[in-house]
Amino acid sequence: SQSVAYDYVIVGAGTSGLVIANRLSELNLTIAVIEAGDSVLNNVNVSSPNGYGLAFDTAIDWAYQTTNQTYGGQVQQTLRAGKAIGGTSTINGMAYTRAEDIQIDAWETLGNQGWNWETLLPYYKKSQTLQIPSDDQTAAGATYNATFNGFGGPLKIGWKSDMDTSNVHTILNDTYAALGVQWNQDVNGGRMVGYNRYPSEIDVTLNVREDAGRAYYYPIANRTNLHLYSNTVAQKLRWKADALSPTADGVEVLAENSTTPYVISATREVILSAGALGSPLLLELSGVGNPTILNRYNISTVVDLPTVGENLQDQTNTGLIWNTAGNKSYTASGGYVAYPTAADIFGSRVANVSADILASLPAYAEKVATASGNITKAKDLLSFFTMQHNLIFSGEHAVPVAEVLLTPSGNVVDTEYWALLPFARGSIHISSATAGAPATINPNYYMLGWDVTSQFETANFIRRIMATAPFSSLVADETKPGLDVVPANSTQEEWFKWNAGAYRSNFHPVATAAMMPREIGGVVDAKLKVYGTENVRVVDASVLPLQVCGHLVSTLYAVAERAADLIKNDL
Ligand code: FDA
């Protein structure tokens, strides 16, 4: 056993943890970072800019399994997450899109003072260096508004060098316009609705993925006050024996290939950045959580905080495929995204749909509360749902309701889509007192009518895109699912029979240690401190109280940048 002490101990060298490590080690402080995975700097499954999926089911994919999904076709789903220096940013799709401004403002409305779009935008910019697209790329839609972007931060953002600069862009732009979806010059300025060619996390010069390791760790890895323990799994927090209220003074860890745990001591704080599917488990293993669950595994309760691991929100992803017209082959990178509103998806039915869903919210809240054993409260859920309904259906400024990614690739036009804001909530909890044992993860996919309807109507919207000129001239027949499997004008039930076996997780789990007032089910306060503890924070996707419409990492980098300043201000 070793006896080593640091001012701050961070668990997880992932997307968020490395931001904290970088920013705190700028000061005269000692920092330890504990990471279960290893360096992936030389792993081509990670670095290849078009290598999405290559790392799946390899040693750097945690590949967590959900429970059988009662509402989602009675199947288990795989929740992918990166186990490496850089965390999930080393295996993700590299898409860089943020959130709708009013949806970040909703965090403050929930009671998180100081968290809104205006205070977060400077941190999005601080984290980022936008690499300027070429003239050809600009003409093909790689556009941006300089006021929303940063040009001096650690994270390189840009457009892939093999980006398709053919006329597909103008054809698609005209098609979306015909469907009422207008061109959006910069999807990262807080207004996401429209059609856009989003940028990626990429180092354009080196032509490699820009993960959190490359952005935030390797450039400063030689700082002598920063020590990263790789291949080391955190087991639980250690609590100071003589403290009046729960104070962590270290983290018990186990190095790979060892059976003897040891403690890495923290003199100031412990920061959990193990991800939305990691941090809540470490809290429970450390005695912070629902006493009923902790008792089951003989873990004594340090803080009675029953909503640890609750409020899990994810999305579901389905793909549809068409053959290309004339069997034409496409080789360049796509990057065509659309963020339609409910009005775009539902057309003239939108007012009725809005009223129906509004009337359903009390029943939704009851169902979610009951599923949690009333650990989350129906009255709180109803207020969250009402807020979310407002974001989706408020005509003047509605958030997008779906993401549609469309990619001509080889001889097909591939699409992936997900309804952005399901109401379903699930949970993640330990199923053993042993760190690293599989957890019980239940996202409750398709639990509620809206969750099914919004996915179904997005599929229909995509069929409309393919049938609308001029894009209709680029596609031939639909091959997945195909009209023989799901005919045109199918009912939602008919479609769902196919979808239930075809969807996957969209890999955007959030809110398992939600930042909210404790009275409404929060786990961390507005300084990201865990309620009832003196010095434990969570900084990762767990703290996002509500799902966002963009992909997560841009927002996680910004949240972690802001969290680093909050931690420094407390010094
Ligand atoms: P993250 O997972 O990055 O970090 C957690 C770290 O903690 C990991 O390194 C893990 O190994 C470590 N850890 C966990 N438990 C530990 C323990 N007990 N001891 C030690 N270490 C431990 N987002 C986006 O913006 N654009 C995109 O295109 C995509 N696409 C996408 C595809 C796929 C397949 C996935 C899985 C996810 C995405 N996402 C995405 C989502 C995004 O990548 C993801 O939400 C963030 O990277 C999560 O960052 P965190 O900091 O929360 O955790």
Residues whose N, C-alpha, C, O or C-beta is under 5 A from the ligand:
A	BS01	FDA	V11 G12 A13 G14 T15 S16 G17 I34 E35 A36 G37 R80 A81 G82 K83 A84 G86 G87 T88 S89 I91 N92 G93 M94 A95 T232 V233 A234 S273 A274 G275 A276 G278 F507 D540 A541 H551 L552 V553 S554
